[in-house]
Amino acid sequence: MEFWNSTLGSGFILVGILDDSGYPELLCAAITALYTLALTSNGLLLLVITMDAQLHVPMYFLLGQLSLMDLFLTSVITPKAILDFLLKDNTISFGGCALQMFLELAIGGAEDLLLAFMAYDRYVAICQPLNYTILMSHKVCWLMIATSWSLASLSALGYSIYTMQYSFCKSRQVNHLFCEIPPLLKLACADTSRYELMVYLMGVTVLILPLAAILASYPLIEFTVLNMPLNEGRKKALVTSSSHFTMVRMWYRGASFMYVLLCPFYSPKQENISSVFYTIVTPALNPLIYSLRNKEVTGALKRVLGKWLSTHANL
């Protein structure tokens, strides 16, 4: 078989969901709207958490980090996909493909771990409130963030380098919205079965283990909440825990499809839809899920906007 030397060639051609849709213009408009919503909602939530002193607590510190990761993740994928469609140029260089893969894996892996740490925060706050200031101190929060980013980045670096060292066949067409491991391996000329097993084990480790920790904590949280007296504390606990669990379901549904539930019978279109869900849809909806029913966030937003309006009114 003749090989295409991807390191010397012009790169890959990304053929994603926008190129495989019956209504590409409408879908592009929807993706653009979702990206705009992600930028606005996550940016606003970060601003409110930073500026309002009442939100300077571990739960909102971690939520702010989640918004930052969502902003990074969707910005790695969405702007290029939109511009490629508008300019009718779907090419990406070999180096650009490697960088995009690394960033997507690093940010996605960090978000996996952060969601587990957020579940731990809710468990300590609800089930062990007397120890909360000790178990969720400022140093512990920063350690959680550093652990999420460092472990995810190291894993992403290793898998990106190993994936891109393969020789790829003459076909440069990647049937995916962006550079991701499973679609790229389909272009490799060598036998990738062992490496695909490694990728699967990575998916189990990075996705399923944090998810298992989250699922193990929620029965304890639910039991504690149901035994609380009917007051504002119980209502707040229900809102924050249910919002977090909703985000967990949205994120893990798409990510698990790509890296854990992979099946040879899944079409590229199904893989594309799954990737769009966890890289574009989820980052846009996460801030809304966590803030619309949260009185602390809506109250902080009103205070920040009130200060901004009063400041500009006095100018």
HELIX and SHEET records of a PDB file:
HELIX    1   1 ILE A   17  ASP A   19  5                                   3    
HELIX    2   2 PRO A   24  MET A   51  1                                  28    
HELIX    3   3 ALA A   53  LEU A   55  5                                   3    
HELIX    4   4 PRO A   58  LEU A   87  1                                  30    
HELIX    5   5 PHE A   94  CYS A  127  1                                  34    
HELIX    6   6 PRO A  129  ASN A  131  5                                   3    
HELIX    7   7 TYR A  132  LEU A  135  1                                   4    
HELIX    8   8 HIS A  138  MET A  164  1                                  27    
HELIX    9   9 ILE A  181  LEU A  185  1                                   5    
HELIX   10  10 SER A  193  GLY A  203  1                                  11    
HELIX   11  11 VAL A  204  ILE A  208  3                                   5    
HELIX   12  12 LEU A  209  LEU A  226  1                                  18    
HELIX   13  13 GLU A  232  TYR A  259  1                                  28    
HELIX   14  14 PRO A  268  VAL A  276  1                                   9    
HELIX   15  15 PHE A  277  VAL A  281  3                                   5    
HELIX   16  16 THR A  282  SER A  291  1                                  10    
HELIX   17  17 LYS A  295  ALA A  313  1                                  19    
SHEET    1   A 2 PHE A   3  TRP A   4  0                                        
SHEET    2   A 2 PHE A 168  CYS A 169 -1                                        
SHEET    1   B 3 THR A  91  ILE A  92  0                                        
SHEET    2   B 3 PHE A  12  LEU A  14 -1                                        
SHEET    3   B 3 GLN A 173  VAL A 174  1                                        
END                                                                             
